[in-house]
Amino acid sequence: MSQEKETLFPKITDKALDDLRSRIGVAITDTVEPWNYEATRDAIRHYAHGIGDDNPLWCDPEYAAKSRFGGIVALPSFLFTTSRIISGYVGGLSGTHAMWAGANWKWHLPVKRNDTITTEAKLKDLIEHQTKFAGRSFQQIYNVKFFNQKGECVAEADSWCFRTDRDVAREEGTKYKEVKARAPKVYTDEELSKIFELYAKEEVRGATPRYWKDVNVGDKLPTMVKGPMTVTGFICYAQGWGGLYIRANKLAWAQHHKHPGLGIKNRFGIPDCPERVHWEEEFALKVGTPGAYDYGPERTSWLTHHLTNWQGDAGFLRSSNSQIRRHNPEGDVIYINGEVTRKFEEDGRKLVEITQKAITHTGELSATGVGIVELP
């Protein structure tokens, strides 16, 4: 007789799916307040530091004053902090896990220091998939537009989460079978020194222009390293990005009281947020992942960090399409590489296309990206 699978979490139901489909194309008006309404000096710096980006254009007022912008501007991925929806806090299918898995961004204007950002959002589509991670899963796609205080659209993006049955992922998922069977990676000092050497060599192009005429198809971007992953690093990102469910005391109680499915009891019997998959290994394993892992928007931000380092202050990131392909648990290292795959002109702009891959220290594909950069 086969052993009955343990049931810990709510299931995806046809009724919940029908309700969610009825929301497609409908403007969302009851969004939770964002982490940041304004692109202040501190908010921009905290986000940049949360992804390990020390570009002075985002962080140093004296340096930025000499740039073509005349002051600090926000790094492109900062806009994740101005919308809960673009960041993956999605509605419907109460009690089922949401795994943020990618975004297609387009930027139209720079976000300058002290700009106020408002958004318009809607559910764009709901697509069923069969996955190794959790069997039947649903890709929930949202469209968000971002406006400054002048009413100008500074950016727009589609982002998506995969909604999964946590029990199926834990009991039947095969995607991480080999990963879970591995002994934890313990780094030698020699291995760490090779990783840290890439940090020491990381180049921020900065004030030296990179001209379109000097770029050729086939040019390689310098390798960027991120990791080794630690829970400390994941929390650093949450500090700059602002986790919706990371709340304390009365505010935590109020959120769980309003949305009971969010309060999942921990080992002390205390309702705690589902976001703790990013720092609590015990809970991360219960939802089928290989351990506490990084945030999806964080990884997309690493891909755009790779591009903005290369383009310099005179460049402008026009678009970035990214896909998250696996979880990066504690201990992982990823290496981001890129290559110029197209050079073209459009609407009077000098543009280059860069294809990116993020590969783990074990050779597994972590994420992919395609960016379009405008150069002088």
C-alpha positions in Angstrom: 0.0 0.0 0.0 1.4 3.4 -1.0 2.0 5.9 1.8 -0.5 8.8 1.8 1.1 12.1 1.0 1.2 14.7 3.8 -1.1 17.7 3.3 0.1 20.9 4.9 -1.2 23.7 2.6 -4.3 24.8 0.7 -4.8 23.5 -2.9 -5.3 25.2 -6.2 -9.0 24.8 -7.0 -11.1 25.3 -10.2 -13.3 27.8 -8.4 -10.3 29.9 -7.4 -8.9 29.7 -11.0 -12.3 30.8 -12.4 -12.4 33.8 -10.0 -8.8 34.8 -11.0 -9.5 34.5 -14.7 -12.5 36.9 -14.3 -10.0 39.6 -13.3 -8.0 39.5 -16.5 -7.8 43.0 -18.1 -9.5 44.7 -15.1 -7.6 47.6 -13.6 -6.4 46.9 -10.1 -7.5 49.7 -7.7 -7.0 48.1 -4.3 -3.2 47.6 -4.3 -1.2 47.6 -1.1 1.0 50.7 -0.6 4.5 50.3 -2.1 7.7 50.2 -0.2 8.7 53.5 -1.8 6.5 56.3 -3.1 9.5 58.6 -3.8 12.9 58.1 -5.3 14.8 59.7 -2.4 18.5 59.7 -2.1 18.3 57.1 0.7 15.8 54.9 -1.0 17.9 54.7 -4.2 21.1 54.0 -2.2 19.5 51.3 -0.1 18.2 49.5 -3.1 21.5 49.8 -4.9 23.4 48.5 -1.9 20.8 45.7 -1.5 21.9 44.2 -4.9 25.6 45.0 -4.2 25.8 47.9 -6.7 28.1 50.7 -5.7 27.8 52.8 -8.8 28.3 56.4 -7.7 25.7 57.6 -10.2 23.1 56.2 -7.9 24.8 56.8 -4.5 27.2 59.9 -4.6 25.5 63.3 -5.0 28.8 65.1 -5.8 29.7 62.6 -8.5 26.2 62.5 -10.0 26.1 66.4 -10.1 28.8 66.3 -12.8 26.9 63.7 -14.9 24.5 64.6 -17.8 21.6 64.1 -15.3 22.9 66.8 -13.0 22.2 64.7 -9.9 21.5 61.3 -8.6 19.2 59.1 -10.7 17.7 55.7 -9.7 19.1 52.5 -11.1 16.6 50.9 -13.5 15.6 48.1 -11.2 14.7 50.6 -8.4 11.2 50.6 -9.7 10.6 47.2 -8.2 10.3 49.1 -4.9 7.4 51.3 -6.2 4.9 48.5 -7.0 4.0 45.4 -5.0 2.5 43.8 -8.1 5.6 44.0 -10.3 7.5 42.5 -7.4 5.3 39.4 -7.3 2.7 40.1 -4.6 -0.2 38.8 -6.6 -3.8 38.2 -5.8 -6.0 35.2 -6.1 -5.4 31.5 -5.3 -5.2 32.1 -1.5 -2.8 30.0 0.4 -0.9 28.7 -2.7 2.8 29.6 -3.3 3.9 32.3 -5.7 7.3 32.0 -7.2 8.4 35.2 -9.1 10.0 34.0 -12.4 10.7 36.9 -14.7 9.9 40.3 -16.2 10.0 42.2 -19.5 10.9 45.8 -18.7 10.9 48.9 -20.9 12.3 52.2 -19.6 11.4 55.5 -21.3 12.8 58.2 -19.0 15.3 58.3 -16.1 13.9 58.4 -12.6 15.5 61.3 -10.9 16.1 62.0 -7.2 12.9 62.9 -5.4 10.6 61.9 -8.3 7.2 60.5 -7.0 6.1 57.4 -8.7 2.5 56.2 -9.3 1.4 53.0 -11.1 -1.4 51.4 -13.1 -1.7 47.7 -13.1 -3.8 44.9 -14.4 -3.8 41.1 -14.6 -2.8 40.3 -18.2 -3.0 36.5 -18.5 -3.2 33.2 -16.6 -1.4 30.3 -18.4 -1.3 26.6 -17.3 2.0 24.7 -17.4 3.3 21.3 -16.4 6.5 21.6 -14.5 9.1 19.4 -12.9 9.0 21.6 -9.8 5.3 21.1 -8.9 3.4 19.4 -11.7 0.4 21.6 -12.7 1.4 25.3 -12.2 -0.1 28.6 -13.3 1.8 31.5 -14.8 0.2 34.7 -13.5 1.2 37.6 -15.7 0.7 41.3 -14.7 1.3 44.5 -16.6 2.4 47.6 -14.7 3.0 51.2 -15.9 5.0 53.7 -13.9 4.5 57.5 -14.0 6.4 60.4 -12.4 4.8 63.4 -10.8 4.5 65.1 -14.2 2.4 62.3 -15.5 5.1 61.0 -17.8 5.4 57.3 -18.3 8.9 56.5 -17.1 8.7 52.7 -17.6 6.4 49.7 -18.1 6.8 46.0 -17.5 5.2 42.6 -17.6 6.1 40.3 -14.7 5.0 36.9 -13.8 4.8 34.4 -10.9 4.2 30.7 -11.0 1.5 29.6 -8.6 2.2 26.1 -7.3 0.8 23.5 -5.0 3.3 23.4 -2.1 2.5 19.9 -1.1 3.0 18.5 -4.6 6.2 20.4 -5.0 7.6 18.9 -1.7 6.3 15.4 -2.2 6.4 14.8 -5.9 8.6 17.5 -7.5 11.6 16.2 -9.4 13.4 19.4 -10.4 15.7 19.5 -7.3 16.1 15.8 -6.6 19.8 15.9 -7.3 20.4 19.2 -5.6 18.7 18.0 -2.4 20.8 14.9 -2.4 24.1 16.8 -2.6 26.2 17.5 0.5 26.2 21.2 1.4 29.0 23.1 -0.4 31.8 24.1 1.9 34.2 26.6 0.3 38.0 26.6 0.7 39.9 29.8 1.1 41.4 29.2 -2.3 37.9 28.9 -3.9 36.7 32.0 -2.1 39.8 34.0 -3.2 39.0 33.2 -6.9 35.4 34.5 -6.4 36.5 37.6 -4.5 39.0 38.4 -7.3 36.1 38.9 -9.6 34.6 41.4 -7.1 38.0 43.2 -6.9 38.1 43.5 -10.7 34.5 44.6 -11.2 34.4 47.6 -13.5 31.9 50.4 -13.3 32.3 52.2 -16.7 31.1 55.5 -15.1 32.0 58.8 -16.7 34.0 57.3 -19.6 31.6 57.1 -22.5 31.2 53.8 -24.3 30.5 54.9 -27.9 28.2 52.9 -30.2 30.7 53.1 -33.1 33.3 51.2 -30.9 31.0 48.3 -30.1 30.9 45.2 -32.3 28.7 42.1 -32.5 30.5 39.4 -30.6 32.0 41.7 -27.9 31.9 40.1 -24.5 31.0 41.8 -21.3 33.1 41.2 -18.2 31.9 38.4 -16.0 30.0 39.5 -12.9 29.8 37.3 -9.8 27.1 37.2 -7.2 27.5 35.1 -4.1 28.3 32.9 -2.4 24.6 33.2 -1.4 23.9 33.8 2.3 20.8 34.5 4.2 22.4 37.8 5.2 22.6 38.7 1.5 18.9 37.9 1.0 18.0 40.1 3.9 20.1 42.9 2.5 18.0 42.8 -0.6 14.8 42.8 1.4 16.0 45.9 3.3 16.2 47.9 0.0 13.3 46.3 -1.8 10.8 46.0 1.1 9.1 42.7 1.6 5.3 43.1 1.8 4.9 40.4 4.4 7.9 41.3 6.6 5.9 43.0 9.4 6.2 43.1 13.2 4.0 42.8 16.2 0.6 44.6 15.7 1.1 45.1 12.0 1.9 41.4 11.4 -1.2 40.5 13.4 -3.4 42.9 11.4 -2.1 41.5 8.1 -2.7 37.9 9.2 -6.1 38.8 10.6 -7.1 40.3 7.3 -5.6 37.5 5.2 -5.5 34.3 7.3 -3.8 32.3 4.6 -0.6 34.4 5.0 -0.1 33.4 8.7 1.6 30.0 8.4 2.5 28.6 11.8 6.2 28.2 12.6 7.8 25.6 14.9 6.6 27.6 17.9 3.0 27.6 16.7 3.2 31.3 15.8 1.6 32.5 12.5 4.5 33.8 10.4 4.8 35.0 6.8 5.3 32.8 3.7 8.2 35.1 2.8 10.4 33.3 5.3 11.3 30.8 2.6 14.1 33.3 2.0 15.7 32.9 5.4 14.2 29.8 7.1 15.5 26.5 5.6 12.9 24.4 7.4 10.0 26.2 5.8 11.7 26.5 2.4 12.0 22.7 2.3 8.3 22.3 3.2 7.3 24.2 0.0 9.6 22.0 -2.2 12.6 24.3 -2.7 16.2 23.1 -2.1 16.7 25.5 0.8 16.4 29.2 1.8 16.8 31.1 -1.5 17.3 34.5 -3.1 14.5 36.7 -4.4 13.5 36.7 -8.1 13.4 40.5 -8.5 16.9 40.5 -6.9 18.3 38.3 -9.7 16.7 40.3 -12.4 18.3 43.4 -10.8 21.7 41.6 -10.9 21.2 41.2 -14.7 20.5 44.9 -15.1 23.4 45.8 -12.8 25.6 43.8 -15.2 24.4 46.0 -18.1 24.5 49.4 -16.3 28.1 48.7 -15.2 29.0 48.2 -18.9 27.1 51.0 -20.5 28.4 53.8 -18.4 26.8 57.1 -17.4 26.3 58.2 -21.0 24.3 55.0 -21.8 20.6 54.3 -21.1 19.1 50.9 -20.5 16.0 50.8 -22.8 14.8 47.2 -22.1 15.5 44.0 -20.2 13.8 40.7 -20.7 14.7 38.2 -18.0 13.7 34.7 -17.0 14.4 33.0 -13.7 15.1 29.3 -14.3 15.8 27.9 -10.8 16.2 28.8 -7.2 19.6 30.0 -5.8 19.8 28.5 -2.3 22.3 29.4 0.3 25.8 28.5 -0.8 25.3 29.0 -4.5 27.4 31.3 -6.6 26.3 32.6 -10.0 28.4 34.0 -12.8 26.7 36.4 -15.2 28.1 36.7 -18.7 26.9 38.7 -21.7 27.6 39.1 -25.4 26.7 41.8 -27.9 24.4 39.9 -30.3 23.0 42.8 -32.4 23.9 46.4 -33.2 21.2 48.5 -34.8 19.5 51.9 -35.1 15.8 52.7 -34.3 14.0 56.0 -34.1 17.3 57.8 -34.3 18.8 55.9 -31.4 22.0 53.9 -31.5 21.2 50.6 -29.9 23.0 47.3 -29.0 21.4 44.0 -27.9 23.1 42.0 -25.2 22.3 38.4 -24.4 23.0 37.3 -20.9 23.3 34.0 -19.0 23.7 33.4 -15.3 25.3 30.1 -14.5 25.8 28.5 -11.0 29.0 27.2 -9.7 27.7 23.7 -10.5 27.1 24.6 -14.2 23.3 24.9 -13.9 21.3 27.7 -15.7 20.1 30.2 -13.1 18.7 33.0 -15.3 18.7 34.4 -18.8 18.4 37.9 -20.0 18.3 40.1 -23.1 19.0 43.8 -22.8 18.8 46.7 -25.2 21.2 49.5 -24.4 21.3 52.9 -26.0 24.8 54.4 -26.4 26.1 57.8 -27.6 
